Amino acid sequence: MGTEWIVAFIVIGVLLLVAASKSMTKPLRWVGLLALNVVIGAILLFFANLIGEMAGYHIPINPVTAVLTGFLRIPGVLALIGIKMFIM
């Protein structure tokens, strides 16, 4: 086994140790919560766009709209639809 493999295993081990420590659990929990909300928001926007094809509107799925919809859920989707109708 080469020296670079040994260094890579040591670095990965240290990173896993840091990730498993108590000091990293809260920030990782917040990152996981944010990622979950972005996914939920993107799914809600996807279904809103499927329904919106009949009404003739489309809301782009990007990080800003996904985060907004993820945290606000249905009221966020309705707010984006209202903004889209008001602007257009």
GUKE-518662 format. One line per 10 residues: number of its first residue (from 1); for each residue z, x, y of N, C-alpha, C, CB. Coordinates in Angstrom, 2 decimals, m for minus. Glycine has a CB too. Example, Ala and Ser with C-alpha at 12.3 -4.5 7.8 and 13.67 -1.06 7.14 Angstrom:
GUKE-518662
1> 7.80/13.19/m5.69/7.80/12.30/m4.50/7.80/13.20/m3.30/9.05/11.31/m4.47  7.08/12.85/m2.25/7.14/13.67/m1.06/7.87/12.90/0.03/5.72/14.08/m0.60
This chain:
GUKE-518662
1> 0.00/0.85/m1.16/0.00/0.00/0.00/0.00/0.90/1.23/1.22/m0.97/m0.01  m0.88/0.56/2.18/m1.03/1.37/3.37/0.10/1.15/4.38/m2.35/1.10/4.03  0.17/2.07/5.32/1.20/2.00/6.35/1.04/0.75/7.21/1.15/3.24/7.23  m0.20/0.35/7.48/m0.40/m0.83/8.31/0.11/m2.10/7.65/m1.86/m0.98/8.63  0.04/m2.18/6.32/0.59/m3.34/5.61/2.11/m3.39/5.71/0.17/m3.32/4.13  2.73/m2.24/5.59/4.19/m2.18/5.69/4.64/m2.60/7.09/4.71/m0.76/5.37  3.94/m2.13/8.12/4.27/m2.50/9.50/4.03/m3.99/9.70/3.42/m1.67/10.50  2.96/m4.52/9.15/2.66/m5.94/9.29/3.75/m6.78/8.63/1.29/m6.28/8.68  4.22/m6.40/7.44/5.28/m7.13/6.76/6.60/m7.07/7.53/5.48/m6.58/5.36  6.89/m5.93/8.13/8.11/m5.81/8.93/8.04/m6.70/10.16/8.34/m4.34/9.35
11> 6.90/m6.71/10.84/6.73/m7.55/12.03/6.84/m9.02/11.66/5.38/m7.26/12.70  6.20/m9.44/10.58/6.27/m10.83/10.14/7.70/m11.20/9.76/5.32/m11.08/8.95  8.40/m10.30/9.09/9.79/m10.56/8.73/10.68/m10.73/9.93/10.31/m9.46/7.87  10.50/m9.89/10.94/11.30/m10.00/12.16/10.99/m11.32/12.88/11.04/m8.79/13.10  9.72/m11.68/12.94/9.35/m12.94/13.59/9.93/m14.14/12.85/7.83/m13.07/13.66  9.92/m14.12/11.53/10.52/m15.20/10.77/12.03/m15.25/10.97/10.19/m15.04/9.28  12.65/m14.10/11.06/14.09/m14.06/11.31/14.44/m14.63/12.67/14.61/m12.63/11.21  13.65/m14.29/13.69/13.88/m14.83/15.03/13.64/m16.34/15.05/12.98/m14.13/16.05  12.61/m16.79/14.37/12.30/m18.23/14.34/13.38/m19.02/13.62/10.95/m18.46/13.67  14.04/m18.41/12.67/15.06/m19.11/11.90/16.43/m19.06/12.55/15.13/m18.54/10.51
21> 16.58/m18.26/13.58/17.90/m18.11/14.19/18.26/m19.35/15.01/17.96/m16.85/15.07  19.53/m19.50/15.31/20.01/m20.65/16.07/19.48/m20.67/17.49/21.52/m20.66/16.09  19.25/m19.51/18.05/18.82/m19.46/19.45/17.40/m19.97/19.64/18.93/m18.05/19.97  16.64/m20.03/18.59/15.25/m20.47/18.72/15.04/m21.91/18.27/14.36/m19.57/17.92  16.05/m22.58/17.74/15.82/m23.92/17.20/15.58/m24.95/18.30/16.99/m24.35/16.35  16.31/m24.88/19.41/16.10/m25.86/20.48/14.72/m25.72/21.13/17.18/m25.72/21.55  14.29/m24.52/21.53/12.94/m24.43/22.10/11.85/m24.84/21.11/12.67/m23.02/22.58  12.01/m24.49/19.84/11.02/m24.89/18.86/11.02/m26.41/18.67/11.28/m24.20/17.52  12.18/m27.04/18.79/12.25/m28.49/18.68/11.50/m29.14/19.83/13.72/m28.96/18.66  11.63/m28.59/21.05/10.91/m29.14/22.19/9.40/m28.96/22.05/11.39/m28.48/23.48
31> 8.99/m27.82/21.54/7.56/m27.58/21.33/7.02/m28.54/20.28/7.30/m26.11/20.89  7.79/m28.75/19.22/7.37/m29.70/18.19/7.30/m31.12/18.71/8.32/m29.64/17.02  8.25/m31.51/19.55/8.24/m32.84/20.14/7.04/m33.03/21.06/9.54/m33.09/20.92  6.73/m32.02/21.85/5.56/m32.08/22.73/4.28/m32.18/21.91/5.51/m30.84/23.64  4.17/m31.40/20.85/2.98/m31.46/20.00/2.84/m32.82/19.34/3.03/m30.36/18.94  3.94/m33.38/18.89/3.90/m34.70/18.27/3.46/m35.76/19.28/5.28/m35.06/17.69  3.96/m35.69/20.50/3.56/m36.66/21.52/2.09/m36.51/21.90/4.43/m36.49/22.76  1.57/m35.30/21.92/0.16/m35.09/22.22/m0.70/m35.70/21.12/m0.15/m33.59/22.38  m0.31/m35.52/19.88/m1.06/m36.09/18.76/m1.03/m37.61/18.81/m0.50/m35.59/17.42  0.15/m38.18/19.06/0.27/m39.64/19.15/m0.59/m40.15/20.31/1.76/m40.06/19.34
41> m0.56/m39.47/21.44/m1.37/m39.87/22.59/m2.85/m39.82/22.30/m1.05/m39.00/23.77  m3.29/m38.78/21.61/m4.71/m38.66/21.27/m5.13/m39.78/20.32/m5.00/m37.29/20.64  m4.27/m40.12/19.38/m4.59/m41.21/18.45/m4.67/m42.54/19.20/m3.53/m41.30/17.32  m3.71/m42.78/20.10/m3.75/m44.02/20.89/m5.00/m44.09/21.75/m2.50/m44.13/21.78  m5.38/m42.98/22.36/m6.60/m42.96/23.17/m7.84/m43.17/22.31/m6.72/m41.64/23.93  m7.84/m42.63/21.11/m8.97/m42.83/20.21/m9.16/m44.31/19.90/m8.77/m42.03/18.90  m8.05/m44.99/19.56/m8.15/m46.41/19.26/m8.48/m47.23/20.52/m6.85/m46.92/18.63  m7.97/m46.81/21.67/m8.32/m47.50/22.92/m9.80/m47.34/23.22/m7.48/m46.96/24.09  m10.37/m46.19/22.90/m11.80/m45.98/23.11/m12.63/m46.78/22.12/m12.14/m44.50/23.00  m12.13/m46.95/20.90/m12.85/m47.80/19.94/m12.91/m49.24/20.43/m12.19/m47.73/18.55
51> m11.79/m49.74/20.91/m11.75/m51.10/21.44/m12.50/m51.18/22.76/m10.29/m51.57/21.62  m12.43/m50.12/23.54/m13.07/m50.09/24.84/m14.58/m50.05/24.80/m12.59/m48.94/25.60  m15.17/m49.71/23.66/m16.62/m49.72/23.55/m17.16/m51.13/23.79/m17.07/m49.21/22.18  m16.42/m52.13/23.36/m16.86/m53.52/23.57/m16.77/m53.90/25.04/m16.02/m54.48/22.72  m15.80/m53.37/25.76/m15.62/m53.70/27.17/m16.43/m52.77/28.08/m14.15/m53.62/27.54  m16.92/m51.68/27.53/m17.77/m50.79/28.31/m17.02/m49.72/29.08/m18.58/m51.58/29.24  m15.89/m49.28/28.60/m15.18/m48.19/29.26/m14.84/m47.12/28.24/m13.91/m48.70/29.96  m14.65/m45.90/28.76/m14.30/m44.76/27.92/m13.30/m43.90/28.68/m15.58/m43.94/27.53  m12.19/m43.60/28.03/m11.18/m42.71/28.62/m11.30/m41.37/27.91/m9.72/m43.31/28.50  m11.56/m40.29/28.64/m11.69/m38.99/27.97/m10.37/m38.55/27.34/m12.19/m37.93/28.96
61> m10.48/m37.94/26.18/m9.29/m37.42/25.50/m9.19/m35.94/25.84/m9.37/m37.65/23.95  m8.25/m35.62/26.72/m7.99/m34.24/27.10/m6.47/m34.05/27.11/m8.62/m33.88/28.49  m5.99/m32.82/27.27/m4.54/m32.61/27.19/m3.72/m33.43/28.18/m4.24/m31.16/27.41  m4.23/m33.64/29.38/m3.46/m34.39/30.39/m3.33/m35.85/29.98/m4.13/m34.28/31.77  m4.44/m36.48/29.60/m4.37/m37.88/29.21/m3.61/m38.06/27.91/m5.77/m38.47/29.08  m3.72/m37.10/26.99/m3.00/m37.20/25.73/m1.49/m37.08/25.93/m3.48/m36.13/24.75  m1.06/m36.17/26.82/0.38/m36.03/27.09/0.91/m37.28/27.79/0.65/m34.78/27.96  0.15/m37.78/28.78/0.57/m38.99/29.48/0.70/m40.17/28.53/m0.42/m39.33/30.60  m0.29/m40.37/27.70/m0.26/m41.47/26.74/0.79/m41.23/25.66/m1.63/m41.66/26.11  0.99/m39.99/25.27/1.99/m39.69/24.25/3.40/m40.00/24.69/1.89/m38.26/23.85
71> 3.71/m39.71/25.95/5.06/m39.98/26.44/5.26/m41.44/26.85/5.38/m39.07/27.60  4.23/m42.07/27.41/4.37/m43.44/27.88/3.90/m44.49/26.88/3.61/m43.60/29.16  3.19/m44.06/25.84/2.68/m44.93/24.78/1.75/m46.01/25.35/3.84/m45.59/24.02  1.96/m47.27/25.00/1.06/m48.35/25.40/0.99/m48.51/26.93/1.52/m49.67/24.77  2.12/m48.46/27.67/1.97/m48.53/29.13/1.13/m47.38/29.70/3.35/m48.52/29.78  1.16/m46.23/29.07/0.32/m45.12/29.51/m1.15/m45.40/29.31/0.70/m43.85/28.78  m1.49/m46.01/28.17/m2.88/m46.38/27.91/m3.32/m47.43/28.93/m3.05/m46.91/26.46  m2.46/m48.42/29.17/m2.81/m49.47/30.13/m2.95/m48.90/31.54/m1.75/m50.58/30.11  m2.10/m47.94/31.90/m2.21/m47.30/33.21/m3.53/m46.53/33.34/m1.03/m46.35/33.45  m3.92/m45.82/32.30/m5.19/m45.09/32.35/m6.37/m46.04/32.42/m5.33/m44.18/31.12
81> m6.29/m47.16/31.71/m7.36/m48.16/31.78/m7.43/m48.74/33.20/m7.13/m49.29/30.73  m6.25/m49.05/33.77/m6.23/m49.57/35.14/m6.79/m48.58/36.14/m4.82/m49.94/35.52  m6.44/m47.32/36.00/m6.96/m46.29/36.90/m8.47/m46.16/36.73/m6.29/m44.93/36.63  m8.93/m46.21/35.50/m10.37/m46.10/35.24/m11.12/m47.29/35.85/m10.64/m46.02/33.72  m10.57/m48.49/35.72/m11.23/m49.69/36.29/m11.18/m49.64/37.82/m10.54/m51.00/35.77  m10.08/m49.14/38.39/m9.95/m49.08/39.84/m10.91/m48.08/40.43/m8.52/m48.73/40.23  m11.08/m46.94/39.79/m11.96/m45.90/40.30/m13.43/m46.30/40.13/m11.69/m44.56/39.59  m13.75/m46.89/39.01/m15.13/m47.26/38.75/m15.37/m48.62/39.34/m15.46/m47.24/37.24
